[in-house]
Amino acid sequence: MKKIWFWALPLLAGRILVGSLWLQGASAGERIVSRFPRSSETFAGDPMPYFDGEKMTIYYLEDQRDEAVGFHPFSLLTTENFSEYTYYSEVLPYVNEAEDPERALGTGTVIQDPAGGYHCFYTAHNGELSPKERIMHAVSRDGKTWQKIPEDTFFAGADYEADDFRDPFVMRIPGSEEYWMLITTRQKKTGVIAKYVSRDLKNWEDQGVFFVNDFGNDSNLECPSLVNFEDRWYLAFSDQWDKRVVHYRVAEKVTGPFTAPADQPDHVDDAGFYAGRLVIMNEQLYLVGWIPTKERSDDNFAYNWAGNLAWHRLSTGAAGSLAACPDLLLGSKVETLAADDPRLAAAGEGIVIPAEASSSYTLDLAAGKIEKLSLSFGKTNHLIVDRKGGQMAYYNTFEEEITDSKPVTEMPLPPTVDQKLPLTIVKEGEILQLYYQGRALSNRIYSARTQPLVIRRSN
């Protein structure tokens, strides 16, 4: 069927009417300067980053937290440096009707075809329908105003669970005319990633399971992504339950086999950073995800869905392992804390950083022979960097109860220490990231807005 491209249709108040679907056009919105961007009025989840050769375009599910029937339109942030962003609100809307298949939008992918046209493949979700989920297609000339193509919609085949069929990731295979679509779904009561193939970005053929959950549980593998970097293929996905972290697998060929890195964790951050997708910009590999808010905006409650976008630049190590790099953005304030600072002595009161300070700090733990360090906000929020114990962890409890408490988030450290790598602390408002030995630990701590950061040796 011949496509009617949206720019040939009449405009009305910034919108386009296609059948019964109103498509909202976007205009330049607010400028955001932040390492952890979000709109001032809403929250960000499930990023879908795409580098167009000039800038990073980060589409994401916008969590509006309002009283509407529908939820999670696609919104857009663009950036060239991961510190300054332009925000475009609701570039791809849901349908605000209780019985519509697009009552909620789910994660997808935006890519360009060889002619420069944009294609968005996304999930339509409605928990009241059967099946709940389907894959849909929209096209655009500029990546901001979209025409939905309902006739390109397709559902899970008989081999998959129809109510779990989402998060399409689409890429063109190098040296081929094939496009692959990786889809989060289930088979035989466990999470799998299915592979569909197309040559025209319209008709998709099911080519079976690409990857099977290898955790030993039955978790779904959400928000998959696949990239080729430094002659290896990297597959990333997030487990929906159990650890709720972003895992990665490595292969020599795009067809696999994809395996976890040997003798080290298969993730670079813990549950304070979720739904990360891999993307390459200017020959650098990034993992773009989000840091959640907490229920009731209270540190005593659990993390919930959506928050601020966040990212890690990744470097490669032995056998293709990945490490998180503490990139300190150009123009950002960076302070070096001295390992021999008397305040860090055994009987010292610690280094105190005022609550209003948002900055980056480095500290060479090896030079100070510091085996265990605590970073505290008030009496009940503590991050512990334990070199001897091989772990970074965040606790929401009184300090004397830490030993008998379960951490909110935790990240194991490698067994061998690179003496050249300092601990890097990134603080912006209520968000705190620790980087050490190629690992990251991201958390939202509301007390950080009102309580000073106290850094001291810990027993």
C-alpha positions in Angstrom: 0.0 0.0 0.0 1.3 3.4 -0.9 2.2 5.5 2.1 0.8 9.0 2.5 3.6 11.0 4.1 2.5 13.3 6.9 4.1 16.5 5.5 1.6 16.4 2.6 -1.3 16.7 5.0 -2.9 20.0 6.2 -1.9 21.3 9.6 -4.3 22.4 12.3 -3.1 24.1 15.5 0.1 22.2 15.4 -1.6 18.8 15.0 -2.3 16.4 12.1 -5.4 14.3 11.9 -4.8 10.8 10.4 -8.0 8.7 10.6 -8.9 8.9 14.2 -5.3 9.6 15.4 -4.2 13.1 16.4 -0.5 13.4 16.1 1.0 16.3 18.2 3.7 18.3 16.5 6.6 19.4 18.6 8.2 22.8 19.1 11.4 23.7 20.8 10.8 23.6 24.6 12.9 24.3 27.6 16.7 24.2 27.7 17.9 21.8 30.4 21.4 22.0 31.8 22.0 18.9 33.9 23.8 15.6 34.0 20.5 14.0 34.9 17.8 15.7 32.8 14.1 15.6 32.9 11.3 18.1 32.2 10.5 20.4 35.1 6.9 19.0 35.2 7.3 15.3 34.4 9.6 12.3 34.8 11.6 10.2 32.4 11.6 6.4 31.8 12.9 3.9 29.3 15.1 5.9 27.0 15.5 5.1 23.4 18.7 6.8 22.3 19.6 7.3 18.7 22.7 9.1 17.4 21.9 10.8 14.1 25.5 11.6 13.2 25.4 15.1 14.8 23.5 14.9 18.0 22.1 12.3 20.4 18.3 12.1 20.2 17.0 10.5 23.3 13.3 9.5 23.0 11.8 8.3 26.2 8.5 7.4 27.9 7.3 10.5 29.7 5.7 9.7 33.1 3.3 12.6 33.5 1.7 11.3 36.8 -1.6 13.0 36.1 -5.2 11.8 36.1 -5.5 11.0 32.4 -6.9 7.6 31.3 -3.8 7.0 29.1 -0.1 7.3 29.9 3.5 7.3 28.7 3.7 9.3 25.5 7.1 9.6 23.8 9.0 12.8 24.5 12.4 13.8 23.3 15.6 15.3 24.6 18.5 16.1 22.2 22.1 16.8 23.2 25.6 17.0 21.8 27.5 16.7 25.1 25.3 15.0 27.7 25.1 18.2 29.8 23.0 20.6 27.8 19.6 19.4 26.4 16.7 20.7 24.4 13.4 19.3 25.5 10.5 18.5 23.1 7.3 17.5 24.8 5.1 14.6 23.6 6.3 13.9 20.1 4.3 10.7 19.9 1.1 10.6 21.9 -0.9 7.8 23.4 -4.7 7.6 22.8 -6.6 8.8 25.9 -9.4 6.3 25.7 -9.9 3.3 28.0 -10.5 0.7 25.3 -7.9 1.9 22.8 -4.9 -0.4 22.1 -2.6 2.7 22.5 -3.9 3.7 25.9 -0.3 3.4 26.9 2.9 3.5 24.8 5.8 1.2 25.6 9.4 1.2 24.7 10.6 1.1 21.1 13.2 2.3 18.7 13.8 5.3 16.4 16.1 4.8 13.4 16.6 6.4 9.9 16.3 4.7 6.6 18.9 5.2 3.8 16.9 8.1 2.4 16.9 9.9 5.8 13.3 9.2 6.8 12.6 8.4 10.4 10.9 5.2 11.6 9.6 4.6 15.1 8.7 1.1 16.2 7.0 1.1 19.5 4.8 -0.9 21.9 1.1 -0.3 22.3 -0.2 -1.5 25.6 -3.6 -1.8 27.2 -4.0 -4.1 30.2 -7.8 -4.4 29.6 -7.4 -6.0 26.2 -6.4 -9.4 25.0 -3.7 -9.5 23.8 -2.4 -6.6 25.9 0.5 -5.7 23.7 1.3 -5.2 20.0 4.1 -3.7 17.9 3.3 -0.5 15.9 5.0 1.7 13.4 5.2 5.5 12.8 7.1 7.6 10.3 8.5 11.1 10.3 10.5 13.5 8.2 12.2 15.3 11.1 12.0 12.9 14.0 9.6 15.2 15.9 6.2 15.1 14.1 5.0 11.6 13.4 2.4 9.8 11.3 1.3 6.5 12.7 0.8 3.5 10.3 -1.8 1.3 11.9 -1.8 -1.2 9.0 1.8 -2.2 9.9 0.8 -3.4 13.4 1.7 -7.0 14.3 1.2 -9.3 17.3 3.1 -12.1 18.9 3.2 -15.4 17.0 1.9 -18.7 18.4 5.4 -19.5 19.8 5.3 -16.5 22.2 3.1 -15.2 25.0 0.9 -12.6 23.5 0.5 -10.5 26.7 4.3 -10.1 26.9 5.4 -8.8 23.5 7.1 -5.4 23.6 10.2 -3.2 23.6 11.2 -3.6 20.0 14.8 -2.7 19.2 15.5 -2.2 15.5 18.9 -2.0 13.8 20.3 -2.4 10.3 22.9 -5.2 10.2 26.2 -3.9 8.8 27.0 -5.1 5.2 23.4 -6.3 4.8 20.1 -5.0 3.6 18.4 -6.7 6.6 16.9 -5.0 9.6 16.6 -6.9 12.8 14.0 -6.3 15.4 14.7 -7.7 18.9 11.5 -8.1 21.0 11.0 -8.8 24.7 8.7 -11.7 25.1 8.2 -15.1 26.8 8.4 -18.7 25.7 8.0 -21.9 27.7 7.4 -19.8 30.8 10.6 -17.9 30.8 11.9 -14.6 29.3 13.3 -14.6 25.8 14.4 -12.1 23.2 12.8 -12.9 19.8 14.3 -11.9 16.5 12.2 -10.6 13.5 13.8 -9.6 10.2 12.7 -7.2 7.5 14.1 -5.6 4.3 11.6 -2.8 3.9 10.8 -1.8 7.5 7.2 -2.8 6.9 7.0 -6.6 6.7 8.6 -8.5 9.5 9.4 -12.3 9.6 9.7 -14.2 12.8 13.1 -15.9 12.9 12.8 -17.5 16.3 14.4 -16.9 19.7 17.6 -14.8 19.6 18.5 -15.1 23.3 17.1 -17.0 26.3 17.1 -15.9 29.9 20.3 -17.5 31.4 19.9 -16.3 35.0 18.3 -19.4 36.3 15.0 -17.7 36.9 12.0 -16.8 34.7 12.5 -13.0 34.5 11.5 -11.0 31.4 14.4 -9.4 29.5 13.3 -5.8 29.1 14.5 -3.1 26.8 17.1 -5.0 24.7 19.7 -3.3 22.6 22.5 -4.6 20.4 25.6 -2.8 19.2 28.9 -3.6 17.5 31.8 -1.9 19.3 35.5 -2.6 19.0 35.0 -5.7 16.9 32.6 -7.3 19.5 28.9 -7.5 19.7 27.2 -6.4 22.9 23.7 -7.3 23.9 22.1 -5.4 26.9 18.8 -6.0 28.6 17.2 -5.4 32.0 15.7 -8.1 34.2 12.2 -7.3 35.2 12.4 -8.9 38.6 14.9 -10.3 41.0 17.9 -7.9 40.7 16.3 -5.3 38.3 19.6 -4.3 36.8 20.9 -3.8 33.3 22.9 -6.9 32.2 25.1 -7.3 29.2 26.4 -10.2 27.1 29.3 -10.4 24.7 29.8 -12.3 21.4 32.3 -12.4 18.5 29.5 -12.6 15.9 26.1 -11.0 15.7 24.6 -14.4 15.7 26.2 -15.3 19.0 26.7 -17.1 21.2 26.3 -14.3 23.7 27.8 -15.0 27.1 28.3 -13.2 30.4 31.8 -11.8 31.2 33.9 -14.3 33.0 34.8 -13.9 36.7 33.0 -10.6 37.2 29.5 -9.1 37.3 27.5 -8.8 34.1 26.4 -5.3 35.0 28.2 -2.0 35.7 25.5 -0.4 38.0 22.8 -1.7 40.3 19.0 -1.2 40.7 19.3 2.5 41.1 19.8 2.7 37.3 17.4 0.8 35.1 16.3 0.1 31.5 19.6 1.2 30.0 20.2 0.9 26.3 23.5 0.8 24.5 24.3 3.5 21.9 27.5 4.7 20.1 28.2 8.4 19.6 31.5 9.7 18.2 33.1 6.3 18.5 32.3 6.1 22.2 30.0 3.6 23.8 27.3 4.8 26.2 24.6 3.1 28.3 21.6 5.4 28.7 19.0 4.6 31.4 17.1 6.3 34.2 17.4 6.8 38.0 14.0 6.3 39.7 12.2 8.4 42.1 10.9 7.0 45.4 7.3 6.6 46.6 6.1 9.7 48.4 9.5 11.4 47.6 10.7 9.8 50.8 13.9 7.9 51.4 12.1 5.4 53.6 10.1 4.1 50.7 10.9 1.9 47.7 12.0 3.1 44.3 9.2 3.4 41.8 9.0 3.8 38.0 10.7 6.7 36.1 12.7 9.6 37.3 15.7 11.3 35.6 17.6 10.2 32.6 21.2 9.1 33.3 24.1 7.6 31.4 27.5 5.9 31.7 30.3 6.0 29.2 31.7 2.5 28.9 35.1 1.2 28.2 36.2 -2.3 27.3 38.5 -4.6 29.1 39.8 -8.1 29.0 37.6 -10.5 26.9 35.2 -7.7 26.1 34.2 -6.9 29.6 32.7 -3.4 30.2 33.6 -0.7 32.8 31.7 2.5 33.7 33.9 5.6 33.3 33.4 8.6 35.5 33.3 11.2 32.8 33.4 14.6 34.3 31.7 17.0 31.9 33.5 19.9 30.4 32.9 23.0 32.6 31.7 21.0 35.6 33.2 21.8 39.0 35.6 19.0 40.1 37.3 19.0 43.5 40.1 16.6 44.6 39.8 15.5 48.2 43.2 14.7 49.8 43.6 11.2 51.2 45.8 12.6 54.0 43.2 15.2 55.0 43.3 15.1 58.9 39.5 15.0 58.9 39.7 11.5 57.4 42.0 10.3 60.2 40.6 7.5 62.4 39.4 10.0 65.0 38.6 12.7 62.5 35.1 14.2 62.1 35.1 13.7 58.4 34.9 16.0 55.4 31.7 17.9 55.4 30.3 19.2 52.1 27.2 21.5 52.4 23.9 20.2 51.1 23.6 23.0 48.5 26.8 22.0 46.8 26.4 19.9 43.6 29.7 19.0 42.2 32.1 16.1 41.4 34.8 15.0 43.8 37.7 12.6 43.5 39.5 10.8 46.3 42.5 8.4 46.0 41.6 5.7 48.5 44.8 3.7 47.8 47.1 6.7 48.6 45.3 7.1 52.0 45.2 3.4 52.6 41.5 3.7 53.3 39.9 0.3 53.3 36.4 1.4 54.2 34.7 4.8 53.6 31.2 6.0 54.5 29.4 8.8 52.7 26.4 9.9 54.8 23.4 12.2 54.6 21.9 12.6 58.0 21.5 9.6 60.4 19.9 7.1 58.1 21.3 7.4 54.6 24.8 5.9 54.1 26.8 4.8 51.1 29.7 2.4 52.1 32.7 1.8 49.9 34.3 -1.3 51.3 37.6 -2.1 49.4 38.4 -5.1 51.6 34.9 -6.5 51.4 34.7 -5.8 47.7 31.5 -3.8 47.6 29.8 -0.4 47.3 26.4 -0.3 48.9 23.6 2.2 49.9 21.8 1.7 53.2 18.7 3.4 54.5 19.1 2.7 58.2 21.0 3.9 61.2 24.7 3.4 61.0 24.9 1.0 63.9 22.3 -1.2 62.2 24.1 -1.5 58.8 25.8 -4.8 59.6 22.5 -6.5 60.1 20.6 -4.7 57.3 20.1 -5.4 53.6 21.3 -2.7 51.3 18.9 -0.7 49.1 21.5 -1.1 46.2 24.8 -2.8 46.1 27.6 -3.2 43.5 30.5 -5.7 43.8 34.0 -4.4 43.2 36.6 -6.3 41.1 38.9 -8.6 43.1 42.0 -6.7 41.9 42.4 -2.9 42.5 43.8 -0.5 39.9 45.8 1.8 42.1 45.5 4.6 39.6 41.7 4.8 39.8 40.3 7.2 42.5 36.8 7.1 43.9 34.7 9.6 42.0 31.6 11.1 43.5 29.1 12.9 41.3 26.4 14.8 43.1 23.6 16.8 41.6 20.7 17.7 43.9 19.3 14.5 45.3 21.1 12.2 42.8 24.4 10.7 43.7 26.7 8.4 41.7 29.8 6.7 42.9 32.4 5.4 40.4 35.2 3.1 41.5 37.2 0.4 39.8 35.0 0.5 36.7 31.8 0.1 38.7 29.1 2.6 39.3 26.4 2.9 42.0 23.6 5.3 41.3 21.0 6.4 43.8 18.4 9.1 44.6 18.7 10.2 48.1 16.2 13.0 49.0 18.1 13.8 52.2 21.0 15.0 50.0 19.0 18.2 49.3 18.9 19.2 53.0 21.6 17.3 54.7 25.4 17.8 54.2 27.5 15.1 52.7 29.8 13.7 55.4 32.7 11.6 54.2 34.7 9.7 56.8 36.6 6.5 57.4 34.3 3.6 58.5 34.9 0.6 60.7 
